[in-house]
């Protein structure tokens, strides 16, 4: 008697979970969650262990799962509808630096309707938990509430809704959104915004921006075909290299200038030397070989080095 080929129900459920995990790019969601590690280590030790603070961070984290899932999912919905993902991921020169399995809509594992419904429900989930987090937060400064509200409303507008990346505002939105994932939870837990946290938030933002910048460089033809107006599309090859150089320089200036002017501890710049080295290598190598996806992968490394150096500095500076 031939063995049955029917997939057990449990396996089917696990497979479906895996498909949605790929849809939301769970590796990148985990990277974004590192913002909360920066927030927590950037507090005074007695504040970190306060029950009210810990509950607020937990509630914000629950909402963040939904918001990030919505951002990633609805970006893919737009990408499949306008054909940009097909152009950018099915190209002959794609490699394992950008695996097709990240796009279950392209592989046929999900329908557009399933993904769109999941994205909208995820956004609702995120909004609900953030409302609860703010309602019971130990602090509610106006600036933090504004940042959280803007983050909730505009983070999904990158390529869905207002489609801000289609009108030349994608890079600015990404810098704000990634930075806001540090600023908003810190504001509602601590109630203030010291220069050090602002610097660390901007570094987190530049970490994500300098991943996307090289992704956009690889995606020029596909993005141009569907009217997505990234800087890489709007400028020449030389102009794009200058733009990436400016972003790299700004990233480093965010480290050096506040330290030199005494706005933050002078040795912060020394603690971030590994990031400076990785970032310069990323840009210098790209100028030499023009390999955008390799530069993007080095950007992921630079982002994670940013987090490690920042957290190490916080632990030493504030104590543990």
Buried (B, 14 or more C-beta within 10 A) or exposed (E): EEEEEEEEEEEEEEEEEBBBBBBBBBEBBEBBBBBBBBBBBBBEEEBBEBEEBBBBBEBBBBBBBBBBBBBBBBBBBBBBBBEBBBBBBEEEEBEEEBEEEBBBBBEEBBEEEBBBEBBBBBBEBBBEBBBBBBEEBBBBBEEBBEBBBBBBEBBBBBBBEBBBBBEBBBBEBBBBBBBBBBBBBBBBBBEEBEEBBBBBBBBBBBBBBBBBBBBBBBBBEBBBBBEBBBBBBEBEEEEBBEBBBEBBEBBBEBBEBBBEEEBBBEEBBEBBEBBBEBBEBBBEBBEEEEBBBBBBBBBBBBBBBBBBBBBBBBEEBBEE
